[in-house]
Amino acid sequence: MKKSEIVHRIFHDHQVLKPKQPKGLAFAPTNIALCKYWGKRDPLLNLPVTSSLSVSLPDKGALTSMMVIDKEDDVIILNGVPIGADTSFKKRTSDFLNLFRGEDSIKLHLDIQMNIPVAAGLASSACGFASIVASLNDLCAWQLQQRDLSILARIGSGSAARSLWNGFVEWHAGVSPDGMDSYGEPLPFEWPELLIGLLPISHAEKSISSRQAMLQTVNTSALFASWPRKVMQDLIILKQALHGKNFSLLGGTSESNALAMHATMLSSWPPICYFLPETIAAMHKIWQLRKGGLPLYFTEDAGPNLKLLFLDKDKDTVVESFPEVEVIQLFDR
């Protein structure tokens, strides 16, 4: 099935890109996966091998405004900088917009503001595509259900399926070949005492994209066969931890899941290693602090930066140990 067929199915073949107001505007938060998405059963439709579970960073993400322009091509501005027509970012974004244009020649001006580093393992593509879909929904007054918006965001970037909500979100892998059962769903848990700390290691663009690394891992890693079972077990445990607010269970399972994902990358060929020496040094420091009694855990995505998991009561100790950390409050208190 093609991406365009998904769009036609959601809109029932009606005209899609038909602006109803001068400008569309929407914000989408970035999300941090506690149980990772790694591996696709359908690379074209971004259908995952497994389900995944994340928590959103409510004030970190992408704000996209868009309006119709009388030009021959889309204009895309990212953090105040025009994106060149020959860049992969511009091509990927315009190709995504083409799904909604149909035979129309409407061109759009997109102004995307991100307050997170781009392509550094902080899910910039997830919040980017989620905000584009939500902004289209605003511009055209689609009034789609969040489930349909999640499916549309997913065909732009897999993790974008989780970036339409704050709080904890599960992305269902689904089993249908058309992917209509693969979407994000908010989970009914709040945990005001839970904090995340963004520990910057490097904001440089990563050497291999998540998309490419995922494909290489699936095709060459001897350890990948065990990954789906690991995820299935971790999802069950994480939901139990959320239900009972068992922090050590949540933190330990999240850290174990992240390390298992990176093990599949390290065992691929050629090996994929997102760790920098500073990443490994920070891991050892966290383990040493935990051995000394501090309940502190980490997770890591496809990039060198770590995200620390800890409770509000330990915030001062964590900040003292890692002065460069940016503490994120996930829920209102």
C-alpha positions as CSV (number, residue, x, y, z in Angstrom):
1,M,0.0,0.0,0.0
2,K,1.2,3.5,-0.8
3,K,1.2,6.5,1.6
4,S,-1.3,8.3,-0.7
5,E,-3.8,5.5,-0.2
6,I,-3.7,6.0,3.5
7,V,-4.5,9.7,3.0
8,H,-7.3,8.8,0.6
9,R,-8.8,6.3,3.1
10,I,-8.8,8.8,6.0
11,F,-10.3,11.6,3.9
12,H,-12.6,9.3,1.8
13,D,-11.2,10.7,-1.4
14,H,-12.4,14.3,-0.7
15,Q,-10.2,17.3,-1.5
16,V,-7.7,17.4,1.3
17,L,-5.6,20.5,1.0
18,K,-8.3,23.2,1.0
19,P,-7.4,26.0,3.4
20,K,-10.3,27.4,5.4
21,Q,-8.4,30.2,7.1
22,P,-5.3,32.4,6.3
23,K,-2.9,30.6,8.6
24,G,-2.5,27.2,10.4
25,L,-0.6,27.1,13.7
26,A,0.2,24.1,15.9
27,F,2.8,23.0,18.5
28,A,3.8,19.4,19.0
29,P,6.0,18.2,21.9
30,T,9.0,16.0,21.4
31,N,8.8,12.6,23.1
32,I,11.3,10.4,24.9
33,A,10.7,6.7,24.5
34,L,11.0,4.7,27.6
35,C,10.3,1.5,25.6
36,K,12.0,2.1,22.3
37,Y,10.8,1.9,18.7
38,W,13.5,0.2,16.7
39,G,12.8,-1.7,13.5
40,K,10.1,-1.5,10.9
41,R,7.9,-4.2,9.4
42,D,7.0,-1.8,6.6
43,P,9.6,0.9,5.9
44,L,7.4,2.8,3.5
45,L,4.5,3.2,5.9
46,N,6.7,3.4,9.0
47,L,5.0,0.4,10.6
48,P,7.0,-0.8,13.6
49,V,8.0,-4.3,14.5
50,T,6.9,-3.6,18.1
51,S,4.8,-1.2,20.1
52,S,6.5,1.5,22.1
53,L,5.9,3.8,25.1
54,S,7.0,7.4,25.5
55,V,6.6,10.4,27.7
56,S,6.4,13.9,26.1
57,L,8.4,17.0,27.1
58,P,5.5,19.5,27.3
59,D,7.6,22.7,26.6
60,K,10.1,21.1,24.1
61,G,9.2,20.5,20.5
62,A,8.2,22.2,17.3
63,L,5.9,25.1,16.5
64,T,4.8,25.2,12.9
65,S,2.9,27.9,11.2
66,M,1.8,27.6,7.5
67,M,0.0,29.6,4.9
68,V,-0.7,29.4,1.2
69,I,1.8,31.2,-1.1
70,D,1.7,32.1,-4.8
71,K,5.0,30.5,-5.7
72,E,6.2,27.6,-7.8
73,D,7.6,25.7,-4.8
74,D,7.1,25.4,-1.0
75,V,9.1,27.7,1.2
76,I,10.4,26.1,4.4
77,I,12.0,28.1,7.2
78,L,13.6,26.2,10.1
79,N,14.6,28.2,13.1
80,G,14.8,31.4,10.9
81,V,16.9,29.8,8.2
82,P,15.5,29.1,4.7
83,I,16.0,25.4,3.8
84,G,17.5,24.9,0.4
85,A,15.7,22.9,-2.3
86,D,18.5,20.4,-2.6
87,T,18.5,19.3,1.0
88,S,17.0,16.0,2.2
89,F,14.9,17.9,4.8
90,K,13.2,20.0,2.1
91,K,12.6,17.0,-0.1
92,R,11.2,14.9,2.7
93,T,8.9,17.7,3.9
94,S,7.7,18.6,0.4
95,D,7.1,14.9,-0.5
96,F,5.0,14.6,2.6
97,L,3.0,17.7,1.7
98,N,2.4,16.3,-1.8
99,L,0.4,13.5,-0.2
100,F,-2.3,16.1,0.7
101,R,-2.1,18.2,-2.4
102,G,-3.4,15.6,-4.9
103,E,-3.6,17.2,-8.3
104,D,-3.7,20.7,-6.8
105,S,-0.7,23.0,-7.3
106,I,-1.1,24.8,-3.9
107,K,2.2,25.7,-2.4
108,L,2.8,26.4,1.3
109,H,5.1,28.6,3.4
110,L,6.1,26.7,6.5
111,D,7.8,28.4,9.4
112,I,9.1,25.7,11.9
113,Q,10.5,26.8,15.2
114,M,12.2,24.0,17.2
115,N,13.7,24.5,20.7
116,I,15.6,21.2,20.6
117,P,18.7,20.3,18.6
118,V,17.9,18.9,15.1
119,A,19.1,15.3,14.3
120,A,20.9,14.8,17.7
121,G,18.7,12.1,19.1
122,L,16.0,14.3,20.6
123,A,13.2,13.2,18.3
124,S,13.2,16.4,16.2
125,S,11.6,14.7,13.2
126,A,8.9,13.3,15.5
127,C,7.7,16.7,16.8
128,G,8.4,18.3,13.4
129,F,6.0,16.1,11.4
130,A,3.5,16.0,14.2
131,S,3.4,19.8,14.2
132,I,3.1,19.9,10.4
133,V,0.1,17.5,10.5
134,A,-1.6,19.4,13.3
135,S,-1.0,22.7,11.5
136,L,-2.5,21.3,8.4
137,N,-5.5,20.2,10.5
138,D,-5.8,23.8,11.7
139,L,-5.3,25.5,8.3
140,C,-7.8,23.3,6.5
141,A,-10.2,22.8,9.5
142,W,-10.2,19.0,9.0
143,Q,-11.4,18.4,12.5
144,L,-9.9,14.9,12.4
145,Q,-9.7,12.7,15.4
146,Q,-6.3,12.4,17.1
147,R,-6.1,8.8,16.1
148,D,-6.2,9.8,12.4
149,L,-3.8,12.6,12.9
150,S,-1.4,10.2,14.6
151,I,-1.6,7.8,11.6
152,L,-0.9,10.8,9.2
153,A,2.0,11.9,11.4
154,R,3.4,8.4,11.4
155,I,3.7,8.2,7.7
156,G,5.9,11.3,7.9
157,S,8.1,10.0,10.8
158,G,7.4,6.9,12.8
159,S,7.9,8.4,16.3
160,A,5.6,11.4,15.3
161,A,2.7,9.0,16.0
162,R,3.5,9.7,19.7
163,S,4.0,13.4,19.5
164,L,0.4,14.7,19.5
165,W,-0.1,14.4,23.2
166,N,1.6,15.4,26.5
167,G,2.1,12.7,29.1
168,F,2.6,9.0,28.5
169,V,1.7,7.6,25.1
170,E,1.7,4.1,23.7
171,W,2.2,3.6,19.9
172,H,0.5,0.5,18.9
173,A,2.4,-1.6,16.4
174,G,-0.7,-3.0,14.9
175,V,-0.9,-6.1,12.6
176,S,-2.7,-4.8,9.6
177,P,-0.7,-4.4,6.4
178,D,-2.4,-1.1,5.7
179,G,-1.3,0.3,9.1
180,M,-4.7,1.6,10.1
181,D,-4.3,0.0,13.5
182,S,-0.9,1.5,14.1
183,Y,-1.3,4.8,16.0
184,G,-0.5,6.6,19.2
185,E,-2.8,6.5,22.2
186,P,-2.4,8.5,25.5
187,L,-2.2,6.5,28.6
188,P,-4.2,7.5,31.7
189,F,-1.2,8.0,34.0
190,E,0.2,11.2,35.6
191,W,3.3,11.3,37.7
192,P,4.0,14.9,38.9
193,E,7.1,13.9,40.9
194,L,8.8,12.3,37.9
195,L,11.4,14.5,36.2
196,I,13.6,14.1,33.1
197,G,17.0,15.7,32.7
198,L,18.4,16.4,29.3
199,L,22.2,15.8,29.6
200,P,23.9,17.3,26.5
201,I,26.9,15.4,25.2
202,S,26.9,16.7,21.6
203,H,24.5,18.7,19.5
204,A,26.3,17.9,16.3
205,E,24.3,16.1,13.6
206,K,24.7,12.4,14.0
207,S,26.8,10.4,11.6
208,I,24.0,8.1,10.5
209,S,20.3,8.8,10.5
210,S,17.9,6.9,12.6
211,R,16.1,5.7,9.5
212,Q,19.3,4.3,8.0
213,A,20.6,2.9,11.3
214,M,17.3,1.1,11.9
215,L,17.3,-0.6,8.4
216,Q,20.9,-1.6,8.9
217,T,20.2,-3.1,12.3
218,V,17.2,-5.1,11.1
219,N,19.1,-6.5,8.1
220,T,22.4,-7.4,9.8
221,S,22.2,-7.6,13.6
222,A,22.3,-11.1,15.0
223,L,20.8,-9.8,18.2
224,F,17.7,-8.2,16.6
225,A,15.7,-11.5,16.6
226,S,15.5,-11.2,20.4
227,W,14.4,-7.5,20.4
228,P,10.6,-8.0,19.9
229,R,10.4,-10.3,22.9
230,K,12.4,-7.9,25.1
231,V,10.1,-5.0,24.1
232,M,6.9,-7.1,24.8
233,Q,8.2,-7.8,28.3
234,D,9.3,-4.3,29.0
235,L,6.0,-2.8,27.9
236,I,4.1,-4.9,30.4
237,I,6.6,-4.0,33.2
238,L,6.5,-0.3,32.4
239,K,2.7,-0.2,32.6
240,Q,2.9,-1.9,35.9
241,A,5.5,0.6,37.1
242,L,3.3,3.5,36.0
243,H,0.2,2.1,37.6
244,G,2.0,1.6,40.9
245,K,4.3,4.6,40.6
246,N,7.2,2.2,41.2
247,F,10.2,4.4,40.2
248,S,13.0,1.9,40.5
249,L,11.0,-0.5,38.2
250,L,10.3,2.3,35.7
251,G,13.9,3.6,35.7
252,G,15.6,0.2,35.6
253,T,13.3,-1.1,32.8
254,S,13.8,2.1,30.7
255,E,17.6,1.9,31.0
256,S,17.7,-1.8,30.2
257,N,15.5,-1.3,27.2
258,A,17.7,1.5,25.8
259,L,20.9,-0.5,26.3
260,A,19.3,-3.5,24.6
261,M,18.4,-1.4,21.6
262,H,22.0,-0.1,21.4
263,A,23.3,-3.6,21.7
264,T,21.4,-4.5,18.5
265,M,23.1,-1.6,16.7
266,L,26.6,-2.5,18.0
267,S,26.0,-6.0,16.7
268,S,25.0,-4.9,13.2
269,W,27.5,-4.7,10.4
270,P,29.1,-2.3,10.0
271,P,28.6,-1.6,13.7
272,I,26.6,1.5,14.6
273,C,27.8,3.3,17.7
274,Y,26.2,6.5,18.9
275,F,28.2,6.5,22.1
276,L,30.9,9.2,22.5
277,P,33.5,8.8,25.2
278,E,31.6,11.5,27.2
279,T,28.4,9.4,26.9
280,I,30.1,6.3,28.4
281,A,31.7,8.4,31.1
282,A,28.3,9.8,32.1
283,M,26.8,6.3,32.2
284,H,29.5,5.1,34.6
285,K,28.9,8.2,36.8
286,I,25.2,7.4,36.9
287,W,25.9,3.8,37.8
288,Q,28.3,4.9,40.6
289,L,25.8,7.4,42.0
290,R,23.1,4.7,41.9
291,K,25.5,2.3,43.7
292,G,25.8,5.0,46.4
293,G,22.1,5.2,46.9
294,L,20.9,7.8,44.5
295,P,17.8,6.5,42.5
296,L,19.0,7.9,39.1
297,Y,18.6,6.2,35.7
298,F,19.1,7.1,32.0
299,T,17.7,6.4,28.6
300,E,19.4,7.1,25.2
301,D,18.0,7.3,21.7
302,A,19.8,7.3,18.4
303,G,22.3,9.9,19.4
304,P,25.0,10.5,22.0
305,N,22.9,12.5,24.5
306,L,21.4,11.0,27.6
307,K,18.1,11.7,29.3
308,L,18.2,11.2,33.0
309,L,15.2,9.8,35.0
310,F,14.8,10.9,38.6
311,L,12.3,12.1,41.2
312,D,11.7,15.6,42.3
313,K,13.1,14.9,45.8
314,D,16.5,14.1,44.3
315,K,16.6,17.1,41.8
316,D,19.2,19.1,43.8
317,T,21.6,16.1,44.1
318,V,21.2,15.3,40.4
319,V,21.9,19.0,39.4
320,E,24.9,19.1,41.7
321,S,26.3,16.0,40.1
322,F,25.5,17.1,36.5
323,P,25.5,21.0,36.5
324,E,24.9,21.0,32.7
325,V,21.6,19.1,32.9
326,E,18.4,20.8,31.9
327,V,15.6,19.6,34.2
328,I,12.2,19.1,32.5
329,Q,8.9,19.0,34.5
330,L,6.6,16.6,32.8
331,F,3.4,17.2,34.6
332,D,1.8,20.1,36.5
333,R,2.1,20.0,40.2
